[in-house]
Amino acid sequence: MAESIHVFGILVEQRAVHGPDVQEVLTRYGSSILSRNGIPDPSKSRGVITVTVQAEPDHAAKFRDDLRRVDGVHADFVNLGEAFPNTGSC
């Protein structure tokens, strides 16, 4: 199966409590992560993280599922397509 580009949206409630568990999952999948951006929301004690991943769709789904297992975390992703599409050129 070909690798695809996936963009994850992750909402972390009570980030001071659940953030370390989220970080552990991100570290576990670090070799697939192309970029990561985090935005803390101090007024609401939650944070938003966006992550761009290059991986096979099954791997991305497992990553999402591992994030969802963390209490206070809502996560999903969009598959943007193949990382290396066959363009037919040399």
C-alpha positions as CSV (number, residue, x, y, z in Angstrom):
1,M,0.0,0.0,0.0
2,A,1.3,3.5,-0.9
3,E,2.1,6.1,1.7
4,S,-0.2,9.1,1.8
5,I,-0.2,12.6,3.3
6,H,-2.6,13.0,6.2
7,V,-3.4,16.1,8.2
8,F,-4.5,15.5,11.8
9,G,-6.5,17.8,14.0
10,I,-6.1,17.1,17.7
11,L,-8.0,18.9,20.5
12,V,-6.6,18.3,24.0
13,E,-8.9,19.1,26.9
14,Q,-7.2,19.9,30.2
15,R,-3.8,20.0,28.4
16,A,-1.9,20.2,31.7
17,V,-3.3,16.8,32.7
18,H,-3.5,15.0,29.3
19,G,-0.7,16.7,27.4
20,P,2.0,14.3,28.6
21,D,0.0,11.3,27.3
22,V,-0.5,13.0,24.0
23,Q,3.2,13.7,23.8
24,E,4.0,10.1,24.4
25,V,1.8,9.0,21.4
26,L,3.3,11.7,19.2
27,T,6.8,10.6,20.1
28,R,5.9,7.0,19.3
29,Y,4.8,8.0,15.8
30,G,7.5,10.6,15.4
31,S,9.2,9.0,12.4
32,S,6.0,9.5,10.3
33,I,5.5,13.2,11.3
34,L,6.4,15.8,8.8
35,S,5.3,18.8,10.7
36,R,3.6,19.7,14.0
37,N,2.0,22.9,15.2
38,G,0.5,23.5,18.7
39,I,-1.7,26.3,19.9
40,P,-2.4,26.5,23.6
41,D,-5.6,28.1,24.7
42,P,-4.7,29.3,28.2
43,S,-8.2,30.8,28.9
44,K,-9.8,27.4,28.4
45,S,-7.0,25.1,29.5
46,R,-7.1,23.2,26.3
47,G,-4.9,23.0,23.2
48,V,-5.2,22.4,19.5
49,I,-2.5,20.5,17.6
50,T,-2.2,20.0,13.9
51,V,0.1,17.3,12.6
52,T,1.1,16.4,9.0
53,V,2.0,12.7,8.6
54,Q,3.3,10.7,5.7
55,A,2.3,7.1,6.2
56,E,0.2,4.2,4.9
57,P,-3.6,4.8,5.6
58,D,-3.7,1.9,8.1
59,H,-0.8,3.4,10.0
60,A,-2.5,6.8,10.1
61,A,-5.7,5.2,11.4
62,K,-3.8,3.4,14.2
63,F,-2.1,6.7,15.1
64,R,-5.6,8.4,15.3
65,D,-7.0,5.5,17.4
66,D,-4.0,5.7,19.8
67,L,-4.7,9.4,20.3
68,R,-8.4,8.8,20.9
69,R,-7.6,6.4,23.7
70,V,-6.1,9.3,25.7
71,D,-8.7,10.8,28.0
72,G,-9.8,14.3,27.0
73,V,-8.5,14.0,23.4
74,H,-10.5,14.4,20.2
75,A,-8.6,13.5,17.1
76,D,-9.3,12.9,13.4
77,F,-7.5,13.2,10.1
78,V,-7.9,13.9,6.4
79,N,-6.1,11.8,3.8
80,L,-4.8,14.3,1.1
81,G,-3.7,11.6,-1.3
82,E,-0.6,9.7,-2.2
83,A,2.8,11.0,-1.0
84,F,4.4,10.1,-4.3
85,P,1.7,10.0,-7.0
86,N,2.6,8.3,-10.3
87,T,2.6,11.1,-12.7
88,G,3.8,9.0,-15.6
89,S,6.9,11.1,-16.2
90,C,10.5,10.0,-15.8
